[in-house]
Each structure stands twice: as C-alpha cells, then as structure tokens.
Amino acid sequence: MSTDRLRYVYAVTRPFDGVLPEGAHGIDGEPPHLLRHGDLVAVTGAVPAEEFDEAPLRARLEDLDWLAATARAHDAVVAALSTVTCPLPLRLATVCRDDSGVRRLLEDGRDRFVRALERLDGRVEWGVKVYAEPGAAEEAEPAAPEPGASGRDYLRRRLNARRSREGDWQRADALSRRLHGELSRHAEAGTVHRPQDTRLSHAPGVNVLNAAYLVDRARSPEFVQLVEAVSEPGVRVELTGPWAPYSFAGIADEAPREAAR
C-alpha cells in the first residue's frame, strides 16, 4: 500500500495573527498546516494517496459515508478558521501533490483569491429555508373511502385536502418572494439554491425557498430579527448560520486545481 501523503487544501486566507483554536482537526485527525505564499495563506493537511490520488478519489466520491465524513472534517476546519480570520473555502477534495503544488495553486489563482477575500472580508453567510407545512388540525387527504362513506364524501374530502395543500404552498411561495426581496436589501449578496428534497433531508413540509445571504457581521443581529419576525399559518421559516461564506466563494472555483496525479 502506498505511503505517499498528498496535500489537501481546505481554504485560502490572508496572513493572520494567532493560531487555529485547539481541537481543530482535519481529515487526517491532526491540526491543519498553514502554508504562506506571498500575501496568501493556504490551510492544508496531509492525506493518504490511496484515498485522495486521482483514480481512488473518483471511486471514493461515490461512497456517501466517506463523502459525508470528509465533508464534516472539511467544514470543521473552515469553521475553526472563521473564529480567527475570514476564510475563502475551497471545493471539497481540492488536492495537490506536495507543498510546491500548493504554492502553484496560490500563485496561479492569486488575483481571483484576492478579489474574493476582499469581497468576503467581515461577512458571514446565513441560510434561510421556507417550507409549506400543513397544520396538524387541517384535513389530511384520505387514502381510501371510509366504510359506509359515499363516493361523493370521499371525493369532497380529497378535494378539500388538495385545496388546503395548494393554499399552504401558495402562501409559502408568496412569503418566500417577499422575504427574499427584503433580505436581499439587507445583505451584501443573496443566492437561491435548488429546493431540497425533504424525502432526503427528512424535514417536514415542502421546501419552497432555499436561499443563502452574505451579510456584514455587524449587521447580522438586524438580519436575524427580520427572519425571526416572519410568521404565516401553514408556513415554516428556518434560519441557519452564521457560516463561512461557502455560497459566495465562486470566484475561487475558477482557480486552477493542481490535480494529484
């Protein structure tokens, strides 16, 4: 089995004072390493080539358990960084052959990294989801006619249940549009992601809005109050964060990747 160790790159930052918080562990279970190149710092960790070299990595990315564990370790490092500086998170499984490859990554992508860091400095990401969620007291659609019930009663119950669901969805959709417009005015930027399949997330209701907002850290309390003030029957609003600005690190995605070959 190969004993080669590759360099996994979690994020790029500007040089900062201090060290990462104790307990910050990367994929290999050890504290990440800070590699400075000019006016940029790459946050890296050593990973085994038998998992992260190009061919085995393609296979590993099909393993959902492995992928989830890797994503959690990646996120943990970025979250730790967020307590001491403003990180630019890189894509999951950004891997270089060695430290020289990391330096080339920083050199080739310098302009894009610097622009992104300037845009993200002092800002955090908040996630907002809106769900159409029928109330427990509302009539559920019958699965089959009840014994002794007429066909007309059964169809009426189905129609009423369907109208109830459609009303909930329409209220959630209207609220989502209003809320997204208002939150966008209080954020530096906003982006709407594809709605989540609640069959996979196991969240109740139907996801109507799945959005992220880039907010000045100092204005975050005001932003949170805006979201928490929202209330509508049959509609649930979920706020998460603050996070490192994953949804707004797109400039870094264009930077060259030093593939582990």
Stockholm file with secondary structure:
# STOCKHOLM 1.0

chainA/1-261         MSTDRLRYVYAVTRPFDGVLPEGAHGIDGEPPHLLRHGDLVAVTGAVPAEEFDEAPLRARLEDLDWLAATARAHDAVVAALSTVTCPLPLRLATVCRDDSGVRRLLEDGRDRFVRALERLDGRVEWGVKVYAEPGAAEEAEPAAPEPGASGRDYLRRRLNARRSREGDWQRADALSRRLHGELSRHAEAGTVHRPQDTRLSHAPGVNVLNAAYLVDRARSPEFVQLVEAVSEPGVRVELTGPWAPYSFAGIADEAPREAAR
#=GR chainA/1-261 SS CCCCEEEEEEEEECCCSSCCCTTCCCTTSSCCEEEEETTEEEEEEEEEHHHHSHHHHHHHTTCHHHHHHHHHHHHHHHHHHHTTSCCEECCTTCEESSHHHHHHHHHHTHHHHHHHHHHHTTEEEEEEEEEECCCTTSCCCCSSCCTTCCHHHHHHHHHHHHHHHHHHHHHHHHHHHHHHHHHHHTSSEEEECCCCCHHHHCCSSEEEEEEEEEEEGGGHHHHHHHHHTCCBTTEEEEEEEEECCGGGCHHHHTSCCCCCC
#=GC SS_cons         CCCCEEEEEEEEECCCSSCCCTTCCCTTSSCCEEEEETTEEEEEEEEEHHHHSHHHHHHHTTCHHHHHHHHHHHHHHHHHHHTTSCCEECCTTCEESSHHHHHHHHHHTHHHHHHHHHHHTTEEEEEEEEEECCCTTSCCCCSSCCTTCCHHHHHHHHHHHHHHHHHHHHHHHHHHHHHHHHHHHTSSEEEECCCCCHHHHCCSSEEEEEEEEEEEGGGHHHHHHHHHTCCBTTEEEEEEEEECCGGGCHHHHTSCCCCCC
//
